[in-house]
Amino acid sequence: MRFCCVLLALLALQGALGQAPAKAPRADVDALVKSAAAAEKQGDFSAAVESLKKALALDPKRLDVEAGLGDALDGAGRFDEAIEVGQRAVAQAPGNVAVRLSLATAYYRSGNLNRARTEFEAVHAAEPGNLAAAVGLGYCFIKLGKDAEAADLLMPLEAGHEENLNLEYVLAFAMIQSGRAEAGILRMEKVAVARKSPDAYVIAGSAWMYLRKFKEARADLEAAVKLNPAFPGVQTLVGQARYALGDMESAIPAFQTALRADPQDFTANLYLGTIRLKQRNFADARPLLELALQMEPNLPLARLEMAKLNSMTGKYEEAAEALEDLERANPSWLDPHVELATLYYKLHRPADGQREREIVAKIQAQQQKAGPQDGK
């Protein structure tokens, strides 16, 4: 995340600051600043740091160069040094936006969110229209679990700045997290398209999944896979979306790819095991479901699928015990009743089987009366 001025703009900033004449020829300092800017553009932050340190040695009073050094140290991951440089610059010029933003960014990237928030708030209070400060503050709010505050902060700044993708990204995420999901998703999709960003597509797709809008979710997640099939978690998510839409055949390779990347992926194990169970491929289903249950032994869905497998492979008592536990924990959940209605007859308990059939009929009638849920 970069909130400060691009190094190429530092020369103009120096003039605006009205600093005293440099002790060394300005051309030498400017050449080092340009060299640092070129290095940073290439991602070589270490080289940028060295150039800017040389520039400061020639002219220690150049605050623009000090701000640039803080940014370069931040880019190099040398956060403690970046903070030290930023603190020194802010002490010299507490009202200077560039140096305070540089310090705020270093605090943020170091994980010191409260100090970052303080610095971003100082700039935002002085310049409410400063988008870099507002976006940085929005990130801090989100990391601190204050998603609604982030959305409320950024929403008034959006008009006229709809093409600022940093603003749109943070605003979209905050809206999704704070109960304004669909409006946030549309903004996130705009960012995804503009940046060709698998990250933004995954956030949008995951949010659609939560809303049970599976077609929309699949479209976004497929776009993410096309951009980067190795993006963390995307194969599992797209497999879930395909499965939710009844497309088991295309869900299988997605889950298999996910498990090749991470054999301990709980969701991929559970879903692929469920699919193999539906295919009556018990030999392949069992290790997948056993591993899923081992990882999440109290998850109802994992327990249900294992109970189904046990029921279908002759382990009736084990299946009945698990299903009865699930039924007690959630009497209105249809699936355990459906399984028990059949299983009790296998156990020669017809009265219990009949009781479960009656419960199934009652729950189904209630569900029919309530109507279908969105996304189904």
Buried (B, 14 or more C-beta within 10 A) or exposed (E): EBBBBEBBBBBEBBEEBEBEEBEEEBEBBBBBBBBBBBBBEEEBBBBBBBBBBBBBEBBEBBBBBBBBBBBBBBBBEBBEBBBBBBBBBBEEBEEBBBBBBBBBBBBBBBEBBEBBBBBBBBBBEEEEEBBBBBBBBBBBBBBBEBBBBBBBBBBEBBEEBEEBBBBBBBBBBBBBBBEBBEBBBEBBBBBBEEBEBBBBBBBBBBBBBEBEBBEBBBBBBBBBBEBBBEBEBBBBBBBBBBBBBEBBEBBBEBBBBBBEBBEEBBBBBBBBBBBBBEEEEEEBBBEBBBBBBEBBEEBBBBBBBBBBBBBBBEBBEBBBEBBBBBBEEEEEBBBBBBBBBEBBBEBEBEEBBEBBBEBBEEBEEEEEEEEEEEBE
